[in-house]
Every structure is written in C-alpha cells, then in structure tokens.
C-alpha cells in the first residue's frame, strides 16, 4: 500500500527541478520507477527503509536523489537538472528489493506524469 503524492507540478523546463513524494503504509523498501510512452517501465532509484543505502539507475545518478522520512512513512524523489528524456509517468513502488524489475514489487502508487520541455 503506497500512495503517490506529487509536489511542484508536472510540467517543468529542462534544467529545472521537481520533487515527488510517496506515502508508504508500513516499513518497506521503496523504489521509484518511470515509464515513458511506448517503453517499458524502468527502475529509477531505491532505498532501504531502515538504512540509508540507496541505488540509482545510471541515467539519473548525480541528478536525482531518493530519501525517506521514517517518522512520516514518506519517500521522496528529488529530481534536479531535468532533461527532456526524463519525461515519463513516475511510479513509487514498495515491497521489493533495493533494485529490481517492476514484477519484483508488491505495491504500486498510481503514477504521475512528469513532462520536461526543452
């Protein structure tokens, strides 16, 4: 059970920033995925619930940061230096490994569109 809450709007210019939030029910490893139009859903970032260990897709490393607030049961994805190639529907997921395929996760948020314009 995860609920995706987006903050900062869904349309941003290239080079801009956006933060996504996801409320998780219970303590579970969380991840962010994204799915561009016509493409498969891909892993973006993951974080263990009880430690600070994180993992990132190479395409976002150094630009995106995943973090969590255990007291609020919330996971964040801070996206900086956004590129047009980051345009996709973003999903939060839980109940899976630190890094995995979409089939490895039990819980999914409903997804939110992020569009990066040039």
C-alpha positions in Angstrom: 0.0 0.0 0.0 1.6 3.1 -1.2 0.2 6.5 -2.2 1.9 8.8 -4.6 1.7 12.5 -3.8 3.3 14.8 -6.2 4.5 18.3 -5.4 5.8 21.0 -7.7 3.7 20.5 -10.8 4.0 18.1 -13.7 5.4 20.4 -16.3 8.9 21.8 -16.0 11.5 23.2 -18.3 14.8 21.4 -18.9 17.3 22.1 -16.2 14.5 22.6 -13.7 13.7 20.6 -10.5 10.7 18.7 -9.2 10.1 16.7 -6.1 7.8 13.7 -5.8 6.6 12.2 -2.6 5.2 8.8 -1.8 3.5 7.8 1.4 4.1 4.2 2.3 2.0 2.0 4.5 4.4 0.2 6.8 8.1 -0.2 6.7 9.1 -1.5 3.3 12.0 -1.0 0.9 10.8 1.7 -1.6 11.7 2.4 -5.2 10.8 4.8 -8.0 10.1 3.7 -11.5 9.2 5.5 -14.6 7.6 4.6 -17.9 8.0 6.7 -21.0 5.4 6.5 -23.7 5.8 3.3 -25.6 8.5 2.0 -23.4 8.8 -0.5 -20.6 8.7 0.6 -17.0 12.3 1.1 -15.7 13.9 1.4 -12.3 15.0 4.8 -11.3 16.0 4.7 -7.6 15.6 2.6 -4.5 16.1 3.0 -0.8 16.1 0.6 2.2 13.7 1.5 4.9 15.9 1.0 7.9 19.2 2.2 6.4 20.5 4.9 4.2 21.5 2.6 1.4 20.4 3.7 -2.0 20.7 2.7 -5.6 20.2 4.6 -8.8 19.9 4.0 -12.5 22.9 5.3 -14.3 20.7 7.7 -16.3 19.8 9.6 -13.2 22.8 9.2 -11.0 24.1 12.6 -9.8 20.8 14.3 -10.7 18.1 12.5 -8.7 18.1 11.8 -5.0 15.9 9.4 -3.2 15.4 9.9 0.5 12.9 8.9 3.2 11.4 10.2 6.4 10.7 7.2 8.5 8.6 9.3 11.0 6.2 10.3 8.2 6.5 7.0 6.3 7.3 9.0 3.3 9.8 8.6 0.5 10.9 11.4 -1.8 12.5 11.7 -5.2 14.2 15.0 -5.7 14.8 15.5 -9.4 17.3 18.1 -10.5 18.8 19.1 -13.8 15.8 17.6 -15.5 16.2 16.6 -19.2 13.6 16.0 -21.8 14.5 12.4 -21.7 13.2 12.3 -18.1 9.6 12.8 -19.4 7.6 9.8 -18.2 4.9 8.6 -15.8 6.6 8.1 -12.5 5.6 5.5 -10.0 6.6 4.6 -6.5 6.7 1.0 -5.5 7.2 -1.0 -2.3 7.6 -4.5 -1.1 10.5 -5.3 -3.3 14.3 -5.3 -3.4 16.6 -2.2 -3.3 16.9 -2.5 -7.1 14.8 -4.8 -9.3 12.3 -5.2 -12.1 8.8 -4.0 -11.8 7.5 -7.5 -11.3 9.6 -7.8 -8.1 7.4 -5.2 -6.2 4.2 -5.8 -4.5 2.8 -2.3 -4.0 2.4 0.5 -6.5 1.3 4.1 -6.5 -1.0 5.2 -9.2 1.7 7.2 -11.1 2.1 10.8 -12.0 3.1 12.4 -15.3 6.3 14.4 -15.4 6.9 16.4 -18.6 10.1 18.2 -19.2 10.0 20.7 -22.0 13.0 22.0 -23.9 
